[in-house]
Amino acid sequence: MKANELPITNFLQAPNVQFVIPVYQRNYDWTNNECKELINDIIAVEKHDRGTHFIGSIVFIHEGTYSTSEVKELVIIDGQQRLTTINIIYVALYRFARENSMQNEADMLFNMFLTNQYVQHESNKLKLKQTDTNSLAFKAIMNGTENEFNHYSNVIENFNYFKSIITKDDFHVILNGLKRLIFVEISLERGKDDPQRIFESLNSTGLDLSQSDLIRNFILMDLDPKSQNKIFEQIWNPIEENARDLVRQKSVVSDYIRDYLTLRNKKIPNKNKVYLEFKKLYSDKDESYMQELENIKSLSVHYKKFINPSSVHDHNIRRELEYISRLEINVAFPFLLQVFEDAENGLITNSDLIKILKLIQTYTWRRFVVGLPTNALNKIFMTLYSEVDTEDYYNSIALALVTKRGSAKFPTDEDLKSALKDKDLYNIQSKNRNYMFEMLENFNNREHVDTSNEHITIEHIFPQTPHEDWNKDLLPDDFFMFKEKYLNTIANLTLSGNNGALGNRSFIDKKTMNRQGEEQGYDFSRLWLNDYLKTIDNWTIENYNERFNLIYNRFLNICKYPDVIAPVSENTEETLFSAEAPTYKKLEYFIFENTKVDEEIIARMYFYVIEKLYDKNPQLLLEAKEILKITRNESDFRDAQRLQSGYFVESNIGSDAKFNILKKLLTLFELEDELIIKYGDSHNIGGSAPRFSVRKEFWKQLLPLLHDTEIFSNVNPSKDSWLSAGAGVSGVNYTFAVTGNYARIELSIITSSKETNKKYFRTLYNQKDSIETAFGNQLEWEELPDNKMSRIKYELKGVNLFDRADWERMIEFLVTYLPKFELALQPTIQILR
């Protein structure tokens, strides 16, 4: 790395040089505000004869062998905003000179600062080389065709600003002021310097660049220009296009990557540390890394549906996503990413997908009415997909939710009834209020009522400021109850297109009003919410209760409690404080501060949490001597456990004691709700044993018996009905599947591109005869044209995973045929590379 201080003019007028803004750089986003500050500095340094003005650093890589023979390419790593803006100023000066008969100045600016005068290739002509729409805008201002440019561009906006302030009086002031600008030139060599590390240090505050900017640079920066353009066009650009809120015209790539990492890692990254979490995962940019990028691109297609529901073609799915968007249930996006991917691969039908979307609304809406904390939803949806059983998709999700406890609870019908009757549902956020009335009014209604219509407003049946007639019409006790308790509750609210006309009048006036034949009263309304009001002549507590029951029963049909029964043996997620005693128990997993850890051993959870508490506040932990003995002296303990911090704690204590210590420490740190555990289910195989445990036990028995193949050598047993391992090509896997009906070996073709999957399948299918001859049996070839994935499979039917008597046949089948399957397919798979 070399660093020099020099005038910007020396840098810009170097002959046969191109300043390349690479594809991974963020868009040119300086506005008139930044431009005004810069041009004022340029004018002031000349007018007041201040010597020089420092504008920061410009960091670049000299591409060397990647450069053309005509020009030397300097790839700008940092400083592109300043460099582009100064070039725009030079264009504005050039255009002014050309349009005001200043030919010498125009030629000098054009040939010294803006173009390489003597190069042959047109692409090398401009000194500033951009690779996105900015390049078209820059060429437009050079050619004087900016008025024909149809897209918004900061390049053109800023050019027009500079053009508006350049006059004959200050033309030379600005030209000479530019000569006084100095900067630090930092030159890097590819292969010797680490441009990403230098880039991070220059942007260490995190203020200048978004998390997605940093991730984009990390992905693209260390590639040669040709690979940069390929990865940018094929992977990153589609991600940016998909993760764009089209209504607000705002990029949400950082949010998307955060949700993707949450799904992948069962850990919610801090919003300001998404890049660090991403970088930590992909330090080795190998084949699996490229597959990961493909997967990120693939799932971004679904993210586009979440943030832009109007882009979804299926009307029913679009409507449910619009409701989820309106309720701002963004915390469900990590979970929904994989659900939508499963739908695209044919694991669930559209009708099941709609049921899942309704279930999410029901769960979050019931929790809102009951008043359960919304911050618990992050952890719930973070881990929810891990509880999906692909053989019983919807029911497994419903079961996972109804078995939640504490702050994660799925409110029952009785919970909803008691909360709904007393809750103020008028003074709530408009998004929630509008959703509630739309659901109520349009349930089973073939003629959709647009409750967001500005002419339809919320009407208090018993008014907020009642007319004196209400005192006459109601008993004193009823009047008091309406005014003090039920005023803003759901049974006293309705919808009306005549709210202003009805006002605070008596009930009978509101019911029958028909001034000038305009049918303002409830009697003339076509809304369901007013049907009951047509049948009564006064508004009493008795009638209020009857209307409440009608609305409550309608709610139960709209937001149905899942019709699933949790097995008595089913263990659920609970906080440490509400969980049963841990004696003779193992964990399935625990969640601490938004991070899920798959761990069976309670002692390991104990040590993990203590280490995290030390990281959070070492002084508080070390001074809690009455709760936990922790020292640096190993001999202070009977059975010392060394922590990563170098401290020791006692290991030889029971699980009950460990729980008690953790409870006291979590209370001290005010983290009582931050440790959630789930006990593991019984591993006894039998008719009532949970599916997940049975599967994991089967895989444990199968994997050590696999010989003559290395495919599954690095795969661990799981709770799923399938296990997969790579076949040597991104998105192509060998898969085992076991169910209550079959045992299967398959080649799964599941890249992020449906077109690629079908192309791979056809390549393999063209070799069908030779593959089946090598295998020794006929295979089942499933292109699955309506789904993203394709597969080739060989199946043993008539066996049941949940009947232990079938295990020997299933294991023998999988052990025998996997090596043959691999041997038959692998030569053709090599062609796919």
C-alpha positions in Angstrom: 0.0 0.0 0.0 1.3 3.4 -0.9 -0.1 6.8 0.3 0.7 10.2 -1.2 -0.7 13.7 -0.8 -1.2 15.5 -4.1 -3.6 18.0 -5.8 -6.7 16.4 -7.3 -5.9 18.0 -10.7 -2.7 16.1 -10.9 -4.6 12.9 -10.3 -7.4 13.6 -12.8 -5.3 14.8 -15.7 -2.9 11.9 -15.7 -2.9 10.6 -19.4 -4.5 7.4 -20.5 -6.0 6.6 -17.1 -9.5 5.4 -16.3 -11.1 5.8 -12.9 -13.4 2.7 -12.7 -16.3 2.7 -10.3 -16.9 -1.0 -9.7 -20.3 -2.7 -9.6 -20.1 -3.4 -5.9 -19.9 0.3 -5.0 -23.1 1.8 -3.7 -25.0 4.1 -6.0 -23.9 7.7 -6.5 -26.2 9.3 -3.8 -24.8 12.8 -3.2 -27.5 15.4 -3.3 -27.6 19.2 -3.8 -26.8 19.6 -0.1 -23.4 17.9 -0.3 -22.7 19.5 -3.6 -23.4 23.0 -2.2 -21.0 22.4 0.6 -18.2 21.3 -1.8 -18.7 24.1 -4.4 -18.7 26.7 -1.5 -15.4 25.3 -0.3 -13.9 25.4 -3.8 -15.0 29.0 -4.3 -13.9 30.1 -0.8 -10.4 28.5 -1.0 -9.7 30.5 -4.2 -11.5 33.8 -3.2 -9.9 34.0 0.2 -6.5 32.7 -1.0 -6.4 30.0 1.7 -3.7 27.9 0.1 -5.2 24.5 -0.2 -8.3 22.6 0.9 -8.2 18.9 1.9 -11.0 16.7 0.7 -10.1 13.4 2.2 -8.7 10.2 0.6 -9.2 8.3 -2.6 -8.4 4.6 -2.4 -7.9 2.5 -5.5 -6.5 -0.7 -6.8 -4.3 -0.7 -9.9 -5.6 -3.8 -11.8 -2.4 -4.5 -13.6 -3.0 -7.5 -15.8 -6.7 -6.8 -15.8 -6.2 -3.4 -17.5 -6.4 -2.9 -21.2 -3.3 -2.1 -23.3 -4.6 1.4 -24.0 -5.4 2.7 -20.5 -4.4 2.1 -16.9 -7.5 1.1 -14.9 -7.7 2.4 -11.3 -10.6 0.7 -9.5 -11.9 3.1 -6.9 -12.4 1.4 -3.5 -13.2 4.5 -1.5 -13.9 8.2 -2.5 -16.2 7.5 -5.4 -18.8 10.1 -4.2 -16.2 13.0 -4.1 -14.5 11.8 -7.3 -17.8 11.6 -9.3 -18.9 15.0 -8.0 -15.7 16.7 -9.0 -16.0 15.1 -12.5 -19.6 16.5 -12.7 -18.2 20.0 -11.8 -15.7 19.6 -14.7 -18.5 18.6 -17.1 -20.5 21.7 -16.0 -17.5 23.9 -16.6 -16.8 22.3 -19.9 -20.5 22.7 -21.0 -20.4 26.4 -19.8 -17.3 27.1 -21.8 -18.6 25.4 -24.9 -21.9 27.3 -24.8 -20.2 30.6 -24.1 -17.6 30.7 -26.9 -14.7 29.8 -24.6 -13.3 27.3 -27.0 -9.8 27.1 -25.5 -11.1 26.4 -22.0 -13.6 23.9 -23.4 -10.9 21.9 -25.3 -8.6 22.0 -22.3 -11.3 20.6 -19.9 -12.5 18.0 -22.4 -9.0 16.6 -23.3 -7.2 17.0 -19.9 -9.9 16.1 -17.3 -12.8 14.3 -19.0 -11.4 12.1 -21.7 -8.4 10.2 -22.9 -7.7 12.1 -26.1 -5.7 9.6 -28.1 -7.1 6.2 -27.3 -8.7 4.1 -30.1 -11.5 2.2 -28.3 -14.6 4.2 -27.5 -15.1 2.4 -24.1 -11.7 3.8 -22.9 -12.5 7.4 -24.0 -14.1 8.7 -20.8 -11.8 9.0 -17.8 -14.6 8.2 -15.4 -15.9 4.7 -16.1 -19.1 3.7 -14.3 -21.0 0.5 -14.7 -24.6 1.2 -13.8 -27.3 3.7 -14.9 -25.0 6.5 -13.7 -22.8 5.9 -16.7 -25.7 6.6 -19.0 -26.5 9.8 -17.1 -22.9 10.9 -17.2 -22.7 10.4 -21.0 -26.0 12.4 -21.3 -24.5 15.5 -19.5 -21.3 15.1 -21.6 -23.4 15.1 -24.8 -25.9 17.7 -23.7 -28.8 15.2 -23.9 -29.8 15.2 -20.2 -33.3 16.5 -21.0 -33.9 13.3 -22.9 -32.9 11.1 -20.0 -36.1 9.4 -18.7 -34.9 8.3 -15.2 -34.2 10.2 -12.1 -30.5 10.5 -11.5 -28.4 12.3 -8.9 -25.8 12.8 -11.6 -28.2 14.9 -13.7 -29.7 16.7 -10.7 -26.3 17.7 -9.4 -25.1 18.7 -12.9 -28.1 21.0 -13.2 -27.3 22.5 -9.8 -23.7 23.3 -10.8 -24.8 24.6 -14.2 -27.2 27.0 -12.5 -24.4 28.6 -10.3 -21.6 28.9 -12.8 -21.3 32.4 -14.3 -18.6 34.2 -16.3 -17.6 36.0 -13.1 -16.9 32.8 -11.1 -15.9 30.4 -13.9 -12.2 30.9 -13.4 -12.7 31.1 -9.6 -14.1 27.6 -9.6 -11.5 26.4 -12.1 -8.6 27.7 -10.0 -10.3 26.6 -6.8 -10.3 23.0 -8.1 -6.5 23.3 -8.4 -6.2 24.0 -4.7 -8.0 20.7 -3.7 -5.6 18.2 -2.3 -6.3 14.6 -1.2 -4.5 11.5 0.0 -4.0 9.0 -2.8 -3.9 5.4 -1.4 -2.8 2.9 -4.0 -3.3 -0.9 -3.3 -2.0 -3.9 -5.1 -4.3 -6.8 -5.7 -2.9 -10.0 -4.2 -0.7 -8.0 -1.7 -3.1 -5.7 0.1 -6.4 -6.6 1.6 -8.9 -4.1 0.1 -11.8 -5.3 2.2 -10.0 -4.8 5.5 -8.8 -1.4 4.4 -12.3 -0.5 3.2 -13.7 -1.5 6.6 -11.2 0.6 8.5 -12.1 3.6 6.4 -15.8 3.1 7.1 -15.5 1.8 10.6 -18.1 4.2 12.0 -20.8 2.5 10.0 -22.4 5.9 9.4 -21.5 6.3 5.7 -22.4 2.9 4.4 -25.5 0.7 5.1 -25.1 -2.9 6.1 -26.0 -4.0 2.6 -23.3 -1.8 1.1 -20.7 -3.5 3.3 -22.0 -6.9 2.4 -22.1 -6.1 -1.4 -18.5 -4.9 -1.2 -17.5 -8.0 0.8 -19.0 -10.3 -1.9 -17.5 -8.5 -4.9 -14.4 -6.5 -3.9 -11.8 -9.2 -4.1 -12.9 -10.6 -7.5 -11.3 -9.7 -10.8 -13.4 -7.2 -12.9 -14.9 -9.9 -15.1 -16.1 -12.0 -12.1 -17.3 -8.9 -10.4 -19.6 -8.1 -13.3 -20.8 -11.7 -13.5 -21.7 -12.0 -9.8 -23.2 -8.6 -9.7 -25.5 -9.2 -12.6 -26.4 -12.8 -11.8 -26.7 -12.7 -8.0 -26.4 -9.3 -6.3 -28.5 -7.2 -8.7 -31.4 -9.6 -8.5 -31.2 -9.5 -4.7 -31.3 -5.6 -4.8 -34.2 -5.6 -7.2 -36.2 -8.1 -5.2 -35.5 -6.4 -1.8 -36.9 -3.1 -2.8 -40.1 -1.6 -1.3 -41.8 -0.4 -4.5 -44.3 1.9 -2.6 -41.7 3.8 -0.6 -39.0 3.3 -3.3 -36.6 2.2 -0.6 -34.0 -0.6 -0.5 -34.5 -3.1 2.3 -31.6 -5.4 1.4 -30.1 -5.0 4.9 -33.4 -6.1 6.5 -33.6 -9.0 4.1 -30.1 -10.3 4.8 -30.9 -9.9 8.5 -34.0 -12.0 8.1 -32.1 -14.6 6.0 -29.4 -14.9 8.7 -32.1 -15.3 11.3 -33.6 -18.2 9.4 -30.3 -19.8 8.7 -28.6 -19.4 12.1 -31.6 -19.3 14.5 -30.1 -16.1 15.8 -31.3 -12.6 15.3 -28.4 -10.3 14.4 -28.3 -6.8 15.8 -29.4 -4.4 13.0 -26.0 -2.7 13.1 -24.1 -6.0 13.0 -25.7 -7.7 10.0 -22.5 -7.3 8.0 -20.3 -8.7 10.7 -22.5 -11.8 11.1 -22.5 -12.3 7.4 -18.8 -12.0 7.1 -18.2 -14.3 10.1 -20.1 -17.1 8.3 -18.4 -16.9 5.0 -14.7 -16.4 5.7 -14.0 -19.1 3.1 -15.4 -18.3 -0.3 -15.6 -21.9 -1.5 -18.3 -23.9 -3.4 -20.6 -23.9 -0.4 -20.3 -20.1 -0.2 -21.4 -19.8 -3.8 -24.4 -22.1 -3.1 -25.2 -19.9 -0.2 -25.3 -16.8 -2.4 -27.5 -18.6 -4.8 -29.8 -19.5 -1.9 -29.9 -15.9 -0.8 -30.9 -14.8 -4.3 -33.5 -17.6 -4.5 -35.2 -16.6 -1.2 -35.2 -12.9 -2.1 -37.8 -13.7 -4.7 -40.2 -14.5 -1.8 -39.1 -11.5 0.1 -40.3 -9.3 -2.8 -43.8 -10.8 -2.2 -43.7 -9.9 1.5 -42.7 -6.3 1.0 -44.7 -5.8 -2.3 -47.8 -8.0 -2.0 -49.3 -6.3 -5.1 -46.7 -8.2 -7.1 -48.2 -11.6 -6.2 -50.4 -13.1 -9.0 -52.5 -15.4 -6.8 -55.4 -13.3 -5.5 -55.9 -15.3 -2.3 -52.2 -15.3 -1.3 -51.9 -11.6 -2.2 -54.8 -10.7 0.0 -53.3 -12.6 3.1 -49.9 -11.0 2.5 -51.5 -7.6 2.3 -53.1 -8.2 5.7 -49.7 -9.3 7.1 -48.1 -6.2 5.6 -50.8 -4.0 7.1 -50.4 -5.5 10.5 -46.6 -5.2 10.1 -45.9 -8.8 11.1 -42.4 -8.4 9.7 -41.0 -10.7 12.5 -42.6 -13.6 10.6 -40.5 -13.0 7.5 -37.6 -15.3 8.4 -40.0 -18.2 8.9 -42.1 -17.4 5.8 -39.0 -17.3 3.6 -38.6 -21.1 3.9 -42.3 -21.8 3.9 -42.7 -20.0 0.5 -39.6 -21.9 -0.8 -41.2 -25.2 0.3 -44.4 -24.1 -1.5 -42.4 -23.5 -4.7 -40.8 -26.9 -4.4 -44.2 -28.6 -4.1 -44.0 -29.6 -0.4 -47.2 -27.7 0.4 -50.2 -26.6 -1.7 -51.4 -23.1 -2.1 -54.4 -23.8 0.1 -52.1 -24.9 2.9 -49.9 -21.9 2.3 -53.0 -19.7 2.7 -54.0 -21.5 5.9 -50.5 -20.9 7.3 -50.7 -17.1 6.5 -54.1 -17.0 8.2 -52.7 -18.8 11.2 -50.0 -16.3 11.6 -52.5 -13.5 11.5 -54.7 -15.3 14.0 -51.8 -15.9 16.4 -50.6 -12.3 16.3 -54.0 -10.7 16.4 -55.3 -12.7 19.3 -52.1 -11.9 21.2 -52.6 -8.2 20.4 -56.2 -8.3 21.8 -55.1 -10.1 24.9 -52.2 -7.8 25.4 -49.2 -10.2 25.2 -45.8 -8.6 24.5 -44.9 -8.2 20.9 -41.2 -8.5 21.5 -41.7 -12.2 22.2 -42.6 -12.8 18.6 -39.0 -12.4 17.4 -37.8 -15.5 19.2 -41.0 -17.4 18.3 -40.7 -17.0 14.5 -36.9 -17.2 14.7 -37.2 -20.9 15.6 -40.6 -21.9 14.3 -39.4 -23.5 11.1 -37.3 -25.9 13.1 -40.6 -27.4 14.4 -42.1 -27.9 10.9 -42.9 -31.5 10.1 -42.9 -31.7 6.3 -45.2 -34.7 6.4 -47.8 -32.8 8.4 -46.9 -29.3 7.5 -49.8 -27.1 8.7 -50.7 -29.1 11.7 -47.1 -29.2 12.9 -46.9 -25.4 12.8 -50.3 -25.1 14.6 -49.2 -27.6 17.2 -45.9 -25.8 17.8 -47.8 -22.5 18.4 -50.6 -23.8 20.6 -48.1 -25.6 22.9 -46.2 -22.3 23.6 -46.4 -21.1 27.2 -45.8 -17.8 29.0 -45.2 -14.7 26.9 -45.3 -16.9 23.8 -48.8 -18.2 24.5 -51.5 -18.7 21.8 -54.5 -17.1 23.5 -57.5 -19.5 23.8 -61.1 -18.6 23.0 -61.7 -17.8 26.6 -58.7 -15.6 26.8 -60.0 -13.8 23.7 -63.5 -13.4 25.1 -62.5 -11.8 28.4 -60.0 -9.4 26.7 -62.3 -8.5 23.8 -65.2 -7.4 26.0 -63.2 -4.9 28.0 -60.4 -3.8 25.6 -60.4 -0.3 24.2 -60.4 -1.0 20.5 -61.0 2.5 19.4 -57.8 4.2 20.6 -55.4 1.7 19.0 -53.2 2.1 15.9 -55.2 2.7 12.8 -53.6 -0.3 11.0 -55.0 -2.7 13.7 -58.3 -0.9 13.9 -58.8 -1.0 10.2 -57.8 -4.7 10.0 -60.3 -5.6 12.7 -63.3 -3.9 11.0 -62.3 -5.2 7.6 -62.2 -8.8 8.9 -65.5 -8.4 10.7 -67.4 -6.8 7.9 -66.1 -8.9 5.0 -66.1 -12.4 6.6 -68.1 -14.7 4.2 -69.2 -11.5 2.3 -69.2 -12.0 -1.5 -69.4 -8.3 -2.0 -66.2 -6.9 -0.5 -66.7 -3.7 1.4 -63.8 -1.3 1.3 -63.7 -0.3 5.0 -60.8 2.0 4.3 -63.1 4.2 2.2 -62.9 7.8 3.5 -66.7 8.0 3.6 -66.9 5.0 5.9 -65.9 5.9 9.5 -66.1 4.4 13.0 -69.3 5.3 14.8 -69.8 5.1 18.6 -73.3 3.7 19.1 -73.4 5.2 22.6 -71.7 8.5 21.8 -68.5 9.9 23.2 -70.4 13.1 24.2 -74.0 11.8 24.5 -77.0 14.0 23.9 -79.2 14.6 27.0 -81.8 12.2 25.5 -79.5 9.3 26.4 -80.0 10.2 30.1 -83.8 9.7 29.6 -83.5 6.5 27.5 -81.1 4.6 29.8 -81.2 3.5 33.3 -78.5 5.3 35.4 -76.5 2.1 35.9 -76.5 1.4 32.1 -75.6 5.0 31.3 -72.6 4.8 33.8 -71.4 1.5 32.3 -71.5 2.7 28.8 -69.7 6.0 29.6 -67.1 4.6 31.9 -66.5 1.0 30.8 -67.9 0.1 27.4 -67.6 3.3 25.4 -64.6 2.3 23.2 -65.1 -1.5 23.2 -65.9 -3.5 20.1 -69.7 -4.0 20.8 -70.3 -0.3 21.1 -68.5 0.5 17.8 -69.8 0.1 14.3 -69.2 1.5 10.8 -71.2 4.1 9.1 -71.1 6.2 6.0 -72.9 9.0 7.9 -71.0 9.4 11.1 -71.2 13.2 10.9 -75.0 13.1 10.5 -75.6 10.6 13.3 -73.3 12.4 15.7 -74.4 12.2 19.4 -78.1 11.7 18.8 -80.3 9.2 20.6 -80.3 5.6 19.5 -83.7 5.7 17.8 -82.7 8.8 15.8 -79.5 7.1 14.7 -81.5 4.0 13.7 -84.2 5.6 11.7 -82.6 8.8 10.3 -83.7 9.5 6.7 -83.2 13.2 6.2 -84.0 14.4 2.7 -84.3 10.7 1.6 -80.5 10.1 2.1 -81.1 7.1 4.4 -78.5 7.9 7.0 -79.7 5.5 9.8 -78.7 2.0 10.7 -82.0 0.7 9.2 -80.8 1.6 5.7 -77.2 0.2 6.1 -76.0 -2.7 4.1 -73.1 -3.4 6.5 -73.2 -6.6 8.6 -72.1 -4.6 11.6 -75.4 -2.8 11.6 -77.7 -5.8 11.0 -78.3 -6.4 14.7 -79.0 -2.7 15.3 -81.9 -2.8 12.9 -83.7 -5.4 15.1 -83.7 -3.4 18.3 -85.3 -0.1 19.4 -83.0 0.9 22.2 -79.4 0.5 23.2 -79.1 -1.1 26.7 -76.5 -3.2 28.4 -78.6 -6.3 27.7 -78.5 -5.5 24.0 -74.9 -4.6 24.2 -74.1 -8.0 25.6 -76.1 -9.8 22.9 -74.3 -7.8 20.2 -71.0 -8.6 21.8 -71.7 -12.3 21.6 -72.6 -12.0 17.9 -69.3 -10.2 17.3 -67.3 -12.6 19.5 -68.7 -15.7 17.7 -67.8 -14.0 14.3 -64.3 -13.4 15.6 -64.0 -17.1 16.5 -64.8 -18.0 12.9 -62.4 -15.4 11.5 -59.5 -16.1 13.9 -60.0 -19.8 14.5 -58.1 -21.4 17.3 -56.2 -24.3 15.6 -58.0 -27.6 15.7 -55.0 -29.6 17.0 -54.6 -31.6 20.2 -51.2 -31.5 21.8 -50.0 -34.9 23.1 -49.7 -35.1 26.8 -46.0 -36.0 26.4 -45.2 -33.0 24.1 -42.6 -30.8 25.7 -42.9 -27.1 25.0 -40.7 -24.0 25.0 -40.7 -22.4 28.4 -38.7 -19.9 30.3 -36.3 -21.3 32.9 -38.6 -19.9 35.6 -41.7 -21.8 34.5 -40.1 -25.0 33.4 -40.3 -28.3 35.3 -37.4 -29.5 37.5 -34.6 -30.7 35.2 -33.8 -34.0 37.1 -33.4 -36.9 34.8 -34.1 -34.7 31.8 -32.3 -33.7 28.6 -32.7 -30.7 26.5 -33.7 -30.5 22.9 -32.4 -26.9 22.6 -32.3 -23.6 24.5 -32.6 -20.0 23.3 -30.6 -17.3 25.1 -30.9 -13.7 24.0 -32.2 -14.4 20.5 -29.8 -17.2 19.8 -30.9 -20.8 19.5 -28.5 -23.5 20.6 -29.2 -27.2 19.9 -27.9 -28.8 23.0 -29.0 -31.9 25.0 -26.7 -31.5 28.1 -28.0 -29.1 30.8 -24.4 -28.6 32.1 -23.3 -27.2 28.8 -26.2 -24.7 28.7 -25.2 -23.7 32.3 -21.6 -23.0 31.2 -22.7 -21.3 28.0 -25.0 -18.8 29.8 -22.4 -18.0 32.5 -19.9 -17.2 29.7 -22.4 -14.9 28.0 -23.1 -13.1 31.2 -19.4 -12.6 31.8 -19.2 -11.1 28.3 -22.1 -8.8 29.0 -20.9 -7.5 32.4 -17.9 -9.2 34.0 -17.9 -7.0 37.1 -21.5 -7.8 37.9 -20.9 -11.5 37.5 -17.6 -11.6 39.5 -19.1 -9.6 42.4 -22.1 -11.9 42.7 -20.2 -14.2 45.1 -23.3 -15.1 47.1 -24.8 -16.6 44.0 -21.8 -18.1 42.1 -18.3 -19.0 43.1 -16.0 -18.1 40.1 -12.2 -17.7 40.4 -9.1 -18.1 38.3 -7.8 -20.8 40.7 -8.6 -24.3 39.5 -7.8 -25.8 42.9 -10.7 -23.9 44.5 -13.1 -26.5 43.1 -13.7 -30.2 43.4 -14.4 -30.6 39.6 -13.4 -27.3 38.0 -14.8 -26.3 34.6 -12.7 -23.8 32.7 -14.5 -21.0 30.9 -13.3 -19.2 27.8 -12.6 -16.2 29.9 -10.0 -18.1 31.9 -12.1 -18.3 35.0 -13.3 -21.6 36.7 -16.6 -22.7 38.1 -17.7 -25.8 39.9 -19.0 -28.5 37.6 -19.9 -31.2 40.2 -23.4 -29.9 41.1 -26.8 -31.3 40.1 -29.1 -29.9 37.4 -31.5 -28.5 40.1 -28.6 -26.5 41.6 -27.5 -25.3 38.2 -31.1 -24.1 37.5 -31.3 -22.3 40.8 -28.0 -20.5 40.2 -29.0 -19.5 36.7 -32.4 -18.2 37.9 -30.6 -15.9 40.5 -28.1 -14.7 37.9 -30.7 -14.0 35.3 -32.7 -12.0 37.9 -29.6 -10.1 38.8 -28.9 -9.2 35.1 -32.6 -8.5 34.5 -32.8 -11.2 31.9 -35.5 -13.4 33.3 -37.3 -13.8 30.0 -34.1 -14.3 27.9 -33.4 -18.0 28.6 -36.0 -20.3 27.0 -35.6 -24.1 27.1 -37.2 -27.0 25.5 -36.8 -30.5 27.0 -36.2 -33.4 24.7 -38.9 -36.0 24.2 -38.6 -39.6 25.3 -36.5 -41.7 22.9 -38.6 -44.9 23.5 -39.8 -46.2 20.1 -43.5 -47.0 20.2 -46.9 -46.0 19.0 -47.1 -42.8 21.0 -43.5 -41.7 20.5 -43.1 -38.2 18.9 -42.1 -38.3 15.2 -39.0 -36.2 15.7 -37.5 -38.5 18.2 -38.2 -41.6 16.1 -36.5 -40.1 13.1 -33.4 -39.0 15.0 -33.1 -42.5 16.5 -33.4 -44.1 13.0 -30.7 -41.8 11.5 -28.4 -42.6 14.5 -28.7 -46.3 13.7 -28.3 -45.8 9.9 -25.4 -43.5 9.4 -22.7 -45.6 11.1 -23.7 -48.5 8.8 -23.0 -46.7 5.5 -20.0 -48.2 3.7 -18.5 -47.9 0.2 -19.4 -44.2 0.0 -18.4 -41.0 1.7 -21.5 -39.0 0.9 -23.0 -38.8 4.4 -19.7 -38.9 6.3 -20.1 -35.3 7.6 -23.8 -35.4 8.1 -25.4 -35.7 11.6 -28.7 -37.3 12.6 -31.6 -34.9 12.6 -35.3 -34.8 13.5 -36.4 -34.4 9.9 -37.8 -37.1 7.6 -34.8 -36.5 5.3 -31.0 -36.1 5.2 -29.1 -34.5 2.4 -25.5 -34.3 1.3 -23.9 -32.5 -1.6 -23.3 -34.3 -4.9 -20.4 -32.0 -6.0 -22.5 -29.4 -7.9 -24.2 -26.5 -6.2 -27.9 -27.2 -5.6 -27.6 -30.9 -6.5 -27.9 -33.3 -3.4 -28.1 -36.9 -2.5 -31.1 -37.3 -0.2 -32.5 -40.0 2.1 -36.2 -39.8 2.9 -38.1 -42.0 5.4 -41.8 -41.8 6.2 -44.7 -44.0 7.3 -45.0 -45.3 3.8 -41.6 -45.6 2.2 -37.8 -45.4 2.4 -36.2 -43.4 -0.5 -32.9 -42.5 -2.1 -33.1 -39.5 -4.4 -31.0 -37.0 -6.3 -32.6 -33.6 -5.4 -32.0 -30.8 -8.0 -32.8 -27.7 -6.0 -30.7 -24.8 -7.2 -32.1 -21.3 -6.9 -33.1 -21.3 -10.5 -36.1 -23.3 -11.8 -34.6 -23.0 -15.4 -31.3 -24.4 -14.2 -33.0 -27.3 -12.4 -34.9 -28.3 -15.5 -31.8 -28.0 -17.6 -29.8 -30.3 -15.2 -32.7 -32.8 -15.1 -32.9 -33.0 -18.9 -29.1 -33.4 -19.1 -29.4 -36.4 -16.7 -32.5 -37.7 -18.4 -30.6 -37.9 -21.7 -28.4 -40.5 -20.1 -31.3 -42.4 -18.6 -30.6 -45.7 -20.2 -26.9 -45.8 -19.3 -27.6 -44.6 -15.7 -30.3 -47.2 -15.1 -28.1 -49.9 -16.7 -25.2 -49.0 -14.3 -27.6 -48.9 -11.3 -29.2 -52.2 -12.2 -32.8 -51.1 -11.8 -35.3 -48.6 -13.2 -35.4 -45.3 -11.5 -38.3 -42.8 -11.1 -37.6 -39.6 -13.1 -39.7 -36.6 -11.8 -39.1 -33.3 -13.7 -42.0 -31.7 -11.7 -42.6 -29.0 -14.3 -44.9 -26.9 -12.0 -42.3 -26.8 -9.1 -38.9 -25.3 -8.9 -37.2 -28.6 -7.9 -36.7 -31.8 -9.9 -35.6 -35.2 -8.7 -34.6 -38.8 -9.5 -35.5 -41.4 -7.0 -35.5 -45.1 -6.0 -38.0 -46.2 -3.4 -38.8 -49.1 -1.1 -42.6 -49.0 -0.5 -44.7 -50.7 2.1 -42.5 -49.9 5.1 -43.3 -47.7 8.0 -40.7 -45.7 9.9 -42.9 -45.8 13.0 -42.9 -49.6 13.1 -39.6 -50.7 14.4 -40.1 -54.1 12.9 -39.5 -52.4 9.4 -36.2 -50.7 10.4 -34.0 -53.6 9.4 -35.4 -53.7 5.8 -35.3 -49.9 5.5 -31.7 -49.7 6.7 -30.6 -52.6 4.4 -32.3 -50.9 1.4 -30.6 -47.6 2.0 -27.1 -49.0 2.8 -27.2 -51.4 -0.2 -28.5 -49.0 -2.9 -26.8 -45.6 -2.0 -23.3 -46.7 -3.3 -24.9 -48.0 -6.5 -27.0 -44.9 -6.9 -23.9 -42.7 -6.5 -21.8 -44.8 -8.9 -24.5 -44.7 -11.6 -25.2 -41.0 -11.4 -21.8 -39.5 -10.7 -20.3 -39.6 -14.2 -23.2 -37.6 -15.6 -23.2 -35.2 -12.6 -19.7 -34.4 -13.6 -21.0 -33.0 -16.9 -23.2 -30.5 -15.0 -20.1 -28.8 -13.7 
